[in-house]
Amino acid sequence: MNFNITNVSICDKEGNLLFYTNGNYIANKLHELMQNGDELSPGLFHYPSGFIAEQGVLALSMPEDSLSWFLLHLSLGFDNDDLSTSSPQLFSSIVNFSENNPFGEVTNKNEILIAGKFFPGKLTAVRHGNGRDWWILVRTYEANEYYKLLLNPNGIEIVDSITIGEGMPFPGIGQAVFSPDGSKYVTYNLLSFEEGNYVDIYDFDRCSGNLHNPIQFTFADSAFAGGAAISPNSKYLYLSSCKFVYQYDLESNNIESTKDTIAVYDGFLEGPVFRTQFFASQLGPDGKIYINTPNGTHYLHVEVV
């Protein structure tokens, strides 16, 4: 399987691979096309090398069903009126396993949950306060409006939407992330050298799914790739920004003022030209943050926090 940006891989509790996807199709643990696993997210942009959106697919275990996985995924479209790339549909699909089919099958594929105009990618989730269900937030493209979705044993439910905080000219490369304790929700968008990088931080209520106390600030450092992660104790936000990694204290009364540069790209190359700079981030189960590179290199950065 070729990957561009979108990627999801799922294993069981023992770490055995179950399935993975590049946003275009799903492969089983034998690295073969899963039954009915092709042609995900029909739309204008389909690339053999994989779907091009950060966090373009989200896979969640179905509450109270250990044999099923729920997939949220977005299409990509182009608006000729404002020359923008956005997501016109939010889809869902289900991956089922059984004793008779241990390699999995995709059912209810490409069901449209919401049609509109959304940020491309940045799908992430956090546990409900009940410890069983999942909250998912999906941001609209033209306004700072978030759809609140709840995955429970009955399936997916669109609870409502909330408009809060400041907008931005257009979405950029970056990530969305919840803090491990579910108290914070952060979106990070690198728009352009001229517009800069937009950081939006909210308090989040794991019981109601509501956002509160919006904070937005911007900075510019000529970055073209970046990601976000939050420390295991939910205190520190880490933003990767191509040549730098920054740390912010989420418990401060002035989060923006706590910016601290904790890593600088050292110029290391794979081969003669591929720079191992900083891109998307992921907090691992070992409490370390792993950061990939914006080129197709074989290296990861590891941040001990």
C-alpha positions in Angstrom: 0.0 0.0 0.0 1.2 3.5 -0.8 0.6 6.3 1.6 0.6 10.0 1.0 -0.7 11.7 4.2 -3.8 9.9 5.4 -3.1 6.8 7.4 -4.8 4.6 10.0 -3.7 1.3 11.4 -5.5 -0.8 14.0 -4.3 -3.7 16.1 -5.9 -5.8 18.8 -5.1 -5.5 22.5 -2.1 -7.8 22.1 -0.6 -5.6 19.3 -1.5 -7.9 16.5 -2.4 -6.1 13.2 -6.1 -6.1 12.2 -6.3 -3.7 9.3 -4.9 -0.4 7.9 -5.9 2.2 5.3 -4.5 5.0 3.2 -7.9 6.6 2.8 -8.5 5.0 -0.6 -8.8 1.4 0.4 -8.5 -0.9 3.4 -6.0 -3.8 3.7 -6.4 -6.7 6.1 -3.7 -8.3 8.3 -2.4 -10.3 5.3 -1.8 -7.0 3.5 -4.5 -7.9 1.0 -7.5 -5.8 0.0 -10.2 -6.4 2.7 -13.5 -7.7 1.4 -15.5 -4.6 0.1 -12.6 -2.4 1.2 -12.0 -0.5 -2.0 -13.2 2.9 -3.2 -13.4 4.7 0.1 -14.6 8.4 0.1 -15.7 8.8 -3.5 -15.0 12.3 -4.7 -13.0 14.5 -7.0 -9.5 13.7 -5.6 -8.4 10.1 -5.5 -4.7 9.3 -5.8 -3.0 5.9 -6.1 -0.4 7.1 -3.6 -3.2 7.6 -0.9 -5.6 10.2 0.3 -4.2 13.7 0.8 -5.5 15.0 4.1 -4.1 15.1 7.6 -6.3 12.9 9.8 -8.6 12.2 6.8 -9.8 8.9 8.3 -10.7 8.1 11.9 -11.2 4.5 13.2 -12.9 3.9 16.5 -13.8 0.7 18.4 -17.6 0.3 18.5 -18.9 0.6 22.1 -19.8 -2.7 23.5 -18.8 -4.6 20.3 -15.3 -5.9 20.3 -15.6 -7.3 16.7 -16.6 -4.0 14.9 -14.8 -0.8 14.1 -16.4 2.4 13.0 -14.7 4.6 10.4 -15.3 8.3 9.8 -13.8 9.6 6.5 -14.0 12.7 4.4 -14.1 13.4 0.6 -12.1 16.1 -1.1 -13.7 18.6 -3.5 -12.8 21.8 -5.3 -14.9 24.9 -5.2 -14.6 26.9 -8.5 -16.2 30.0 -6.9 -13.5 30.7 -4.3 -10.8 28.2 -5.6 -10.8 26.3 -2.4 -10.2 22.7 -1.5 -12.6 21.4 1.1 -14.6 18.3 2.2 -18.2 18.2 0.8 -19.1 15.0 2.6 -18.5 13.2 5.9 -18.8 9.5 5.4 -19.0 6.5 7.7 -18.2 2.8 7.1 -18.0 -0.2 9.4 -15.3 -2.9 9.5 -16.6 -6.2 10.9 -14.8 -9.3 12.1 -16.2 -12.7 13.0 -15.1 -16.3 13.7 -16.0 -17.1 10.1 -14.2 -14.0 8.7 -11.1 -13.2 10.8 -9.8 -11.0 8.0 -12.6 -8.5 8.1 -15.3 -7.1 5.8 -16.4 -3.6 5.2 -20.1 -3.0 5.5 -22.4 0.1 5.3 -19.6 1.6 3.2 -19.5 5.3 2.3 -22.7 6.3 4.0 -23.1 10.1 4.0 -23.5 11.4 7.5 -23.4 15.1 6.7 -23.1 17.0 3.4 -21.8 20.6 3.4 -18.4 22.2 3.3 -15.9 21.1 6.0 -12.2 21.4 6.9 -10.4 18.7 5.0 -9.2 16.2 7.6 -8.4 16.9 11.3 -10.7 14.1 12.5 -10.0 13.1 16.0 -12.0 11.8 19.0 -12.1 11.5 22.8 -14.0 9.3 25.2 -17.3 10.5 26.6 -17.4 11.1 30.3 -19.1 7.7 30.7 -15.9 6.0 29.6 -17.7 4.0 26.9 -18.9 6.3 24.0 -16.8 8.6 21.7 -17.1 12.3 21.0 -16.0 13.6 17.5 -15.9 17.2 16.4 -16.1 18.2 12.7 -15.4 21.8 11.8 -17.2 23.6 8.9 -15.1 25.4 6.3 -16.6 28.8 6.2 -17.3 29.4 9.8 -16.0 28.5 13.2 -18.9 26.0 13.6 -18.3 22.5 15.0 -20.6 19.5 14.5 -20.8 17.3 17.6 -21.1 13.6 16.9 -21.5 10.9 19.4 -20.7 7.2 18.8 -22.5 4.9 21.2 -23.8 1.3 21.1 -26.7 2.4 18.9 -24.3 3.8 16.2 -23.4 7.4 15.3 -25.5 10.4 16.3 -25.3 14.0 15.2 -26.0 15.7 18.5 -26.0 19.3 17.4 -23.5 22.0 16.3 -21.8 24.9 18.2 -20.4 28.1 16.9 -17.6 29.5 19.1 -14.3 31.3 18.9 -12.6 33.1 16.1 -12.5 32.1 12.4 -9.6 32.0 10.0 -9.2 32.9 6.3 -9.0 29.2 5.2 -7.9 25.8 6.7 -4.3 24.8 6.5 -2.0 21.9 7.1 -1.9 20.8 10.7 -3.8 18.7 13.2 -6.6 18.6 15.8 -6.0 16.9 19.1 -7.7 16.3 22.5 -5.7 16.3 25.7 -5.4 12.8 27.2 -7.8 13.8 30.1 -10.3 15.2 27.6 -10.3 18.7 29.1 -8.7 20.5 26.1 -9.3 20.5 22.4 -6.7 22.1 20.1 -6.6 22.8 16.4 -3.5 23.9 14.6 -3.5 25.2 11.0 -0.5 26.4 9.0 -2.0 28.7 6.4 0.8 30.3 4.5 4.0 32.3 5.0 1.9 35.5 4.8 -1.0 34.4 7.0 1.0 32.5 9.6 0.1 29.6 11.9 -3.3 29.6 13.7 -3.7 27.9 17.1 -7.2 27.5 18.6 -7.5 26.1 22.1 -10.8 25.3 23.9 -11.9 23.8 27.2 -13.9 20.7 26.5 -16.7 19.1 28.5 -16.6 15.3 28.1 -20.2 14.9 29.3 -22.0 17.5 27.2 -19.5 17.6 24.3 -19.5 21.4 24.5 -16.5 23.7 23.9 -15.8 26.7 26.2 -13.3 29.5 26.7 -11.9 29.8 23.2 -8.3 31.1 22.8 -6.8 31.9 19.4 -3.3 33.2 18.6 -1.0 33.2 15.6 2.7 33.1 14.8 4.8 33.0 11.7 8.1 31.1 11.1 8.0 30.2 7.4 6.8 26.7 8.1 5.0 24.5 5.5 4.4 21.4 7.7 3.4 20.9 11.3 1.4 19.0 13.9 0.2 19.0 17.4 0.3 16.7 20.5 -0.4 17.1 24.2 1.7 15.6 27.0 0.4 12.5 29.0 -0.4 14.7 32.0 -2.4 17.1 29.7 -0.3 20.1 30.9 1.8 20.9 27.8 1.0 21.4 24.2 3.6 20.6 21.6 3.4 22.2 18.2 5.8 21.0 15.4 6.5 23.6 12.8 8.8 22.2 10.1 12.1 23.5 11.5 11.0 23.8 15.2 9.1 22.2 18.0 7.4 24.5 20.5 6.1 23.9 24.0 3.2 25.8 25.6 1.8 25.5 29.1 -1.9 24.8 28.9 -2.4 25.6 32.6 -1.1 29.2 32.3 -3.4 32.2 32.3 -1.5 33.4 29.2 -0.8 30.3 27.1 0.7 32.2 24.2 3.4 33.8 26.4 4.7 30.4 27.6 6.1 29.5 24.1 9.4 27.7 24.4 11.5 26.3 21.6 12.5 22.7 22.6 13.8 21.3 19.3 15.4 22.7 16.2 15.9 20.8 12.9 19.6 19.9 12.7 19.9 19.6 8.9 20.0 15.8 8.8 19.1 14.3 5.4 18.1 10.9 4.1 19.9 10.5 0.9 21.1 13.7 -0.8 17.9 15.8 -0.6 15.2 14.5 1.8 15.1 16.6 4.9 14.0 15.0 8.2 12.1 18.1 9.4 9.0 18.0 11.7 5.5 17.2 10.6 2.6 15.4 12.2 2.7 14.3 15.9 1.2 11.4 17.8 1.3 10.7 21.6 2.1 7.0 22.0 0.9 4.6 24.7 4.5 4.7 26.1 4.1 8.4 27.0 6.4 9.6 24.2 5.5 11.8 21.3 6.4 10.6 17.8 6.8 13.1 15.0 7.2 12.1 11.3 8.8 14.1 8.5 7.2 16.0 5.6 9.2 13.9 3.1 9.0 10.2 2.4 11.9 9.3 4.8 12.3 6.3 7.0 12.9 8.4 10.2 10.8 9.4 13.1 11.6 12.0 15.8 10.9 10.9 19.4 10.1 13.4 22.1 10.4 12.3 25.7 8.0 14.5 27.8 
